[in-house]
Amino acid sequence: MTDTDETRRGRDEARDALQEALHEIKRVIVGQDAMLERLLVSLLAGGHVLLEGVPGLAKTLTVKTLASVLGGTYGRIQFTPDLVPSDLVGTRVWRPDSGRFDTELGPVFHNFLLADEINRAPAKVQSALLEVMQEQQVTIGGTTHEVPRPFIVMATQNPIESEGTYPLPEAQVDRFLMKIIVDYPSIGEEAAVVGRSLQPPVDVRECLSLDDLRRYARSAHGVAVDRETIGYAVALADATRHPDRHGLGDLAGMIEFGASPRGPIGLVQAARALALLRGRGHVEPEDIRDLAPDVLRHRVVLSYDALSEGVTVDRLLDRVLATVAQPGSGRLMRTAEDEPGLGRVANA
């Protein structure tokens, strides 16, 4: 496909506008650059994000700021054990004065939806939200209502509490495009956060409209991906299912289930959006590599042996990324003997 001048201009416009939006968000959010980039990537790729981190890391503020800068509507649902599905999607309400039922739409009808502490709600509520994420619509009383587009769910869960929580089943977690681990800021970044807390809140400006976002999402769909790069994404996922095929036989006992086909599909789609954000009209293997941990970590189920030994999914994915040959790298497959530290963990 020929890369015309018009295509290049559109791509440059998208890159500049998206980078400007990122810069505006960073006026409020300090030290979460990777998370912000991946939120934009998910939005362009049409996926949803699961954010995991301890309280106080600005997850809620990030979503509110994102909605303010990108011109969409924002909604927040605090998940609690007493929620029912109609609290999310809406219900029919009887009006005695008119003698008929009216439909009351729920809080899912926003462009940017924050599902706070999703693992505190029971399975029926989680399933109702995940159905909206998948179908992009809600049916109430036989009438279908589409959610506004673009539509992205950013769900948070707290990793340090287990009492009163309902962990999402693996099949439901698989519907999220990415699982992003939000870590503590560095000392310097935290000092900047404290310093900003002494000042009046920053009044961010709207940098993009929803029409702009839809147009840039279409541009992301036009980013080229060659067969070798697709093969690399598939090989990374396959290495989590059949590690012995990729020189990682020592990991076989550590993995109960590998990444589903949604893994490489989501990885390639997200890489196209990341390439656009970086101003390119084609995906490079490095884009796949950068996004692989976020797209695959929630799709790999560890065995009991791995969990009992304290092995983490991220550590296993580091082994996979270090072993599966990247197109154009010219390097050979690496084994556990080449990575003594990682090999020791995998053989634990």
PyMOL commands that set and color helices and strands:
alter all, ss='L'
color gray80, all
select helices_A, chain A and resi 5-26+33-45+59-70+86-89+118-120+123-135+170-173+187-197+210-221+227-241+243-246+249-254+262-277+285-299+304-308+313-323+336-338+340-346
alter helices_A, ss='H'
color red, helices_A
select strands_A, chain A and resi 49-52+74-78+90-95+100-105+112-116+137-140+143-146+152-157+178-181+255-257+301-302
alter strands_A, ss='S'
color yellow, strands_A
deselect
rebuild
show_as cartoon
